Amino acid sequence: MHELNFIDDNFDLKHASEYQLSIQVGLDGFSFCILDIIRKKLLVIRHIPLIVGKLQFLSKKIEAIFDQEDMLNTSYQTITITYSTNRATLIPKVYSDSELYNRVTELTNEINKNEEISVNELPGFNQQLIFSYPKELMLLLNRKFTEFNFVHKSIPFLTSGVRQRDARENTLLINFEKKYVRIIAIKGMNIDLYNSFYFKNESDFLYYTLNICHNLQIDPERDEILIGGYVADDSAYIRQLKKYISNIKFLKPSTDFDYGTLFQKVQKHQFVSLLNTHLCV
């Protein structure tokens, strides 16, 4: 994903108290957008690619961006930060023991002493998401902002998918990251699968996707696949998938906001989790 920097002529930092700031951060990049809550308009969207080899270096990269971006150093009506990582696990909502969270995370993902654990509820589902993040990142965010929401990137992605799915029994949500895809299978109103898969080429991607469809009895003619993230709508991944599955759609940003002409050349499904973060506030 290349660098993006769109700023609407109506953007005025003096009116930041009327705006919502959404930030998305991960090893592959740093993005943020600013929405005018009163006028229902997208004013700013910025994406900065990152090359971060190890998790412990992420906070320094983010701090350098904060130092350079005046728009990130003011007070907004609301601030929501989404963290992108494949080190996340779904468990039933009935479990609420912090010690259990630690044990589950240690079993499913390697974590070290420099990481902490956060838990997000999934609205409309009887499950919750456990994920780890660097302690230094949270310390940085607390220095920069007095109040903010902190959620996993899957939360706005899943919220977008639930809102946009047809009245079908089964839905497969696929979110493309730089090196892996996150696949969520919804059957009725239950999440039957939540997992991430590393891929290098179209064959890897098709193998995971088609095997999931087969094992979970996702009908390639009747059921639907909703796609978001860092993939072009005419990429080889999508062209190959369409040979096997007919009902493929791309997730869209909320119709509650005007995205203006400056954003027309961008495929909006690539930033749907960022643009729809306001749905999680």
C-alpha positions in Angstrom: 0.0 0.0 0.0 1.5 3.3 -1.1 1.4 6.5 0.9 -1.8 8.6 0.9 -2.4 12.1 2.0 -5.9 13.7 1.3 -7.0 16.9 3.0 -10.4 18.5 2.3 -10.4 22.3 1.8 -12.9 22.6 4.7 -10.6 21.1 7.2 -9.8 23.5 10.0 -7.8 22.5 13.0 -9.5 25.2 15.1 -12.7 23.1 14.9 -11.1 19.9 16.1 -13.6 19.7 19.0 -16.2 18.9 16.3 -14.1 16.2 14.7 -13.5 12.5 15.4 -9.9 11.2 15.0 -9.5 7.5 14.1 -6.0 6.0 14.1 -4.9 2.6 12.8 -1.5 1.3 13.7 0.4 -1.9 13.0 3.8 -3.2 11.8 2.8 -2.6 8.2 1.6 1.0 8.4 0.1 3.9 10.3 -3.1 5.5 9.1 -5.5 8.1 10.4 -8.7 9.8 9.3 -10.6 12.8 10.6 -14.4 12.9 10.3 -16.5 16.0 10.8 -19.2 14.7 13.1 -21.6 17.7 12.7 -21.4 18.0 8.9 -21.0 14.2 8.4 -17.9 14.6 6.1 -14.5 13.0 5.7 -11.9 15.7 6.0 -8.6 14.0 6.2 -7.2 10.5 5.4 -3.5 9.7 5.7 -1.6 6.5 5.3 2.1 6.1 6.0 3.7 2.7 5.1 6.0 1.3 7.7 8.8 -1.2 7.6 9.2 -2.5 11.2 11.0 -5.8 11.5 10.4 -6.3 15.2 7.6 -5.3 17.5 9.8 -3.5 20.0 10.7 -0.9 17.3 7.1 0.0 16.5 6.6 2.6 19.2 9.6 4.7 18.1 8.3 4.7 14.6 4.9 5.9 15.7 6.4 8.5 18.0 8.3 10.0 15.1 5.1 10.3 13.1 3.4 12.0 16.0 6.2 14.5 16.2 5.8 15.4 12.5 2.0 15.5 12.2 0.4 18.6 13.8 -3.1 17.1 13.2 -2.2 14.4 15.8 -1.3 16.9 18.5 -4.6 18.5 19.3 -7.8 17.6 21.2 -10.7 16.0 19.3 -14.3 15.2 20.3 -13.5 11.5 20.2 -10.4 9.5 19.5 -10.4 5.8 18.6 -7.2 3.8 18.0 -7.3 0.4 16.3 -4.4 -2.0 16.6 -3.6 -4.4 13.8 -2.1 -7.7 14.7 -2.7 -11.4 13.9 -1.9 -12.4 17.4 -5.5 -12.5 18.5 -7.8 -15.2 19.8 -11.6 -15.6 20.2 -13.1 -17.0 23.3 -16.6 -17.3 24.7 -17.9 -14.1 26.5 -18.8 -16.2 29.6 -15.1 -16.3 30.6 -14.0 -13.1 32.3 -11.0 -14.1 34.4 -7.9 -12.0 33.7 -5.7 -15.0 34.7 -7.5 -17.1 32.0 -6.9 -14.4 29.4 -3.2 -14.6 30.2 -3.1 -18.4 29.9 -5.1 -18.4 26.6 -2.8 -15.8 25.1 0.3 -17.7 26.2 -1.0 -20.9 24.7 -2.1 -19.4 21.3 0.5 -16.7 20.8 4.0 -16.1 22.0 4.1 -13.0 24.2 6.9 -11.5 26.1 7.3 -9.3 29.2 7.1 -6.1 27.0 3.5 -6.9 26.0 0.2 -6.5 27.6 -3.2 -8.0 26.9 -6.5 -6.3 26.0 -10.0 -7.8 25.6 -12.7 -6.5 23.2 -16.3 -7.6 23.3 -17.9 -8.4 19.9 -21.3 -6.6 19.7 -24.0 -9.0 18.8 -22.0 -12.1 19.5 -21.3 -14.2 22.6 -17.6 -14.0 22.1 -14.8 -11.7 23.0 -11.4 -11.0 21.4 -8.1 -11.3 23.3 -5.0 -9.7 21.8 -1.6 -8.5 22.8 0.1 -5.2 22.1 3.5 -3.5 23.1 3.5 -1.8 26.5 5.6 1.0 25.0 2.8 1.7 22.5 0.2 2.2 25.2 2.6 4.4 27.2 3.1 6.6 24.1 -0.6 6.8 23.4 -1.3 7.8 27.1 1.3 10.5 26.8 -0.3 11.9 23.6 -4.0 11.6 24.5 -5.9 12.1 27.8 -8.8 9.9 26.6 -9.2 7.4 23.8 -10.8 4.1 22.8 -8.4 1.2 22.0 -9.7 -1.8 20.0 -8.4 -4.5 17.7 -8.7 -3.8 14.0 -11.1 -6.8 13.7 -13.8 -4.9 15.6 -14.6 -2.2 13.0 -14.0 -4.8 10.2 -16.5 -7.3 11.8 -19.0 -4.5 12.5 -18.8 -3.4 8.9 -19.4 -7.0 7.7 -22.4 -7.6 10.0 -24.0 -4.4 8.8 -23.5 -5.1 5.1 -24.1 -8.9 4.9 -27.2 -10.0 3.0 -30.0 -12.0 4.7 -28.0 -15.2 4.0 -27.2 -17.9 6.5 -23.5 -17.9 5.9 -20.9 -15.1 5.3 -17.2 -15.3 5.0 -15.3 -12.1 5.8 -11.8 -11.8 4.4 -9.4 -8.9 5.4 -6.2 -8.6 3.5 -3.1 -7.4 5.4 0.4 -7.2 3.8 1.5 -10.7 4.7 -1.6 -12.5 5.9 -5.3 -12.7 5.6 -7.8 -12.7 8.4 -10.8 -14.9 7.8 -14.0 -14.8 9.8 -16.8 -17.2 9.1 -20.3 -16.2 10.3 -23.1 -18.8 10.3 -26.4 -17.4 11.3 -25.2 -15.1 14.2 -22.4 -17.3 15.4 -18.7 -16.9 14.6 -17.6 -20.4 13.6 -14.1 -19.4 12.6 -11.7 -16.6 13.4 -8.1 -17.1 12.2 -5.2 -15.5 10.3 -3.2 -17.2 7.6 0.2 -16.1 6.1 0.3 -16.2 2.3 2.9 -15.6 -0.4 0.9 -16.0 -3.5 -2.6 -16.7 -5.0 -2.2 -20.4 -4.5 -1.7 -20.0 -0.8 -4.7 -17.7 -0.5 -7.0 -20.0 -2.5 -5.9 -23.0 -0.6 -6.9 -21.5 2.8 -10.1 -19.9 1.5 -11.5 -22.8 -0.4 -10.6 -25.3 2.3 -12.5 -23.2 4.8 -15.5 -23.0 2.5 -15.4 -26.8 2.1 -15.0 -27.6 5.8 -17.6 -25.2 7.0 -20.0 -25.9 4.2 -20.0 -22.4 2.7 -21.9 -22.7 -0.5 -20.0 -21.0 -3.4 -23.2 -20.2 -5.2 -25.6 -19.2 -2.4 -23.4 -17.8 0.4 -21.4 -14.6 0.2 -17.8 -13.4 0.7 -17.2 -9.9 1.8 -13.7 -8.5 1.3 -11.7 -5.6 2.8 -8.1 -4.6 3.4 -5.0 -4.2 1.3 -6.0 -5.8 -2.0 -7.1 -4.3 -5.3 -10.5 -5.2 -6.6 -9.0 -6.4 -9.9 -6.0 -8.2 -8.4 -5.0 -11.7 -9.3 -6.2 -12.9 -5.8 -9.7 -11.7 -6.6 -9.7 -12.9 -10.2 -8.7 -16.4 -9.1 -11.3 -16.5 -6.3 -14.1 -15.5 -8.7 -13.4 -18.7 -10.7 -14.7 -20.7 -7.7 -17.1 -18.4 -5.9 -19.6 -16.2 -7.6 -21.0 -14.0 -4.8 -18.0 -11.7 -3.9 -18.5 -8.2 -2.6 -16.3 -5.5 -1.3 -17.0 -3.8 2.0 -17.9 -0.1 1.9 -17.5 2.8 4.3 -20.6 3.9 6.2 -23.2 5.8 4.1 -23.6 8.2 7.1 -20.7 10.3 5.8 -19.8 12.2 2.6 -16.4 11.2 1.4 -16.0 14.0 -1.2 -14.3 14.0 -4.6 -10.7 13.9 -3.2 -11.1 10.3 -2.2 -12.7 9.0 -5.4 -9.6 7.5 -6.8 -9.0 5.3 -3.8 -10.6 1.9 -3.4 -12.5 2.5 -0.2 -12.6 -1.2 0.9 -8.9 -0.9 1.5 -9.6 1.5 4.3 -13.0 0.3 5.5 -11.8 -0.7 9.0 -10.3 2.8 9.5 -13.2 4.7 8.0 -15.8 2.7 9.9 -14.1 3.0 13.3 -16.7 5.5 14.3 -19.3 2.7 14.3 -17.4 1.3 17.4 -17.5 4.4 19.5 
